[in-house]
Amino acid sequence: MSSAAEILERLVAYPTVVGTSNEALMRYVADYLTSYGAKVHLLAGPEGDRFNLFATLGDPSVPGYVLSGHVDVVPATEPEWRADPFVLRNHDGHLIGRGACDMKGFDAAVLAAVPQLAKMALRAPIHIALSYDEEAGCKGVPHLLAALPDLCAPPLGAIIGEPTGLVPVLAHKGKAALKVTAQGRSGHSSRPDLGVNAIHALHPALDLAIRQAQTLRDGPQDTRFAPPYSSLQVGTITGGQAINIIPEFAEMRIEARAIAGVDPCEILAPIKALDGLQCEWLSSYPALALPATHPLAVLCEQVSTHAPLQAVSFGTEAGLFQQAGVPAIICGPGDIARAHRPEEYITLDELSATVAMIERLGQQAA
């Protein structure tokens, strides 16, 4: 039996940066879960080198609960890392490594609780769902959710273990990202009449995006969120080679974040409809909204020992579970402020508290 810290050390050692293979990590997890009698499914994504994993402790034909996490991490190229980010370090109870907080810490706690869960006579099964490329806009989990009807009875609910300090979160914003490109014709800048400036061609999209962002500020409000309105921003603009060359290609990436009840894709639809530009959806996921009176919210308050928080502004896979008909809530260890930063960490106490929460969930399901 391994501790959560030992399992986390193993998970961090797999450099599963978003957009790269996670096969070695997933096969380690599959072997581990199989050794405790779990029914394990490794589900290859269309990329071929990335996998989702779905495992069940108990009878999959009975409605149960899903513990969901992702195994991909953001790159660890910041110079502020004090040591190899893929070698877990323990500094005064702080376990430091890329993904320790977001969100391999939750994954490790789930796996560490498996030996106890396996001993329980679970009336409601406990499912473990691990996905890939969440950091690229939740690209992996839709394939897992599409397979879910063949893997288990409709779940009673899903707990998404993103960092919330083990405080259950009932709602988050939805998100969509759009790539807009323009094709021009290169030439010397002294003869703009002989070329077509691709950067200039992006101007209608940029202008509309700025006006849309202002309109959203004055649009529907939901005070659970900060800010309380849907938002839009242009994150990147690239193009051109030199100041004296007419740019033949330009690209802009735009993100919309939507309050519950607003479709983030609809926010970007007017930009996508502009003539003369090429547009491609990069990612999208819906908002989450779970009533405080829902049985999953009540259960999560009991097992976490924390009252629910109304909402957070960052997004997760929870909205996709809800869209697929599975009630979902966010509740995991750590602080989102530590994520995507050098010297990312989770504490030993946070891991222990998460293992205890999952064991309490098993007791409720037994």
Beta strands, then each sheet from edge to edge (+ up, - down):
strand 1: 39-44
strand 2: 51-57
strand 3: 65-70
strand 4: 89-91
strand 5: 94-96
strand 6: 126-131
strand 7: 157-160
strand 8: 171-172
strand 9: 174-183
strand 10: 187-188
strand 11: 231-239
strand 12: 245-246
strand 13: 249-258
strand 14: 278-285
strand 15: 288-289
strand 16: 328-330
strand 17: 345-347
sheet 1: 1+ 2- 6+ 3+ 7+ 16+
sheet 2: 4+ 5- 17+
sheet 3: 8+ 15-
sheet 4: 11+ 13- 9+ 14-
sheet 5: 10+ 12-
end
